[in-house]
Amino acid sequence: MRGLWKYFILLLFGVAPGTELFAQVYSSKDSTARPVPLPRPVIKRPKPITKELSGGLRLNTDGWSVIMESGKAKTEDMKRIDMFHDVRILQFEFSQRVHPKELKMYGWDRDRQSDKKYIFAKQNSFYSFKFNYGKRKMIAGKPYPKTVSIHWVYAGGITIGLLKPYYVDAYVSKDNGASFSQESIKYTAETSQYFLNPVYVIGASSFMKGIGETKIVPGLHLKSALHFDYTPDKFKVSAIEVGVTAEMYTSRVELMATQKAVPYFFNLYAGIQFGKRRR
């Protein structure tokens, strides 16, 4: 019985101090303090893709064009700029204009058909350099790689037109029709009777003929189009663009000797572009 009491006393004094200490620790001011959270690791995200460079070819209803385009993506949501964005564009375009009435045919060399071709009644060749600045406005983004993004394109700028005389090799009378000599001629009031008569024309002269007589015709242009980007790779550009262009020049552009010259042109076009995007 005495041993039992001793054990009880020891147990009481052994537990009581621990209980008091336990109470002191958790009743202190530190008992209300919350554990300090560990700092979150900083995750570096890759830089967004904001720049692109592409080139392409366009077929116009009145000719063809070669383009080079630089773009910079813009958006308010930088986390999703790869999928949803507008693009500021700076574009360079070189074009050749072909009159819808142009007709290519073989010439005549005296009493037989010539081996050379020429364009009947073509008065001048017309080329142009266009410098565009504009925007591709997003209509539909590309939330998944195999979808197609759609943008509305509107742009405008200056045009530098180059008007080069078109020369043909033809037989021209000498000595009041007593003889004929072969000459390279362009369309004028004096040469029109030979230039517009297929019997006298042998064929087109060299392209370099008349290049020193090229005239500069400045102007302005505007365009509106739809741009469809179908590439599954966000680092590449693969797109089709269809649109309309309006051009106005400071003087009439004489293309055909038998057609009225005008200072303005409208055309439809369809083109394809390829390029790269980068961060």
Buried (B, 14 or more C-beta within 10 A) or exposed (E): EEEEEEEEEEEEEEEEEEEEEEEEEEEEEEEEEEEEEEEEEEEEEEEBBBEBEBEBEBEBBBBBBBBBBBBEBBBEEEEEBBBBBBBEBBBBBEBBBBBEEBEEBBBBBEEEEBEBEBBBBBBBBBBBEBBBEBBBEBEEBBEEEEBEBBBBBBBBBEBEBBBBBBBBBBBBEEEEEEEBEEBBBBBEEEBEEBBBEEEBBBBBBEEEBBEEEBEEBEBBBBBBBBBBBEBEEEEBBBBBBBBEBBBEBEEEBBBBBEBEEEEEBEBEBEBEBEBEBEE
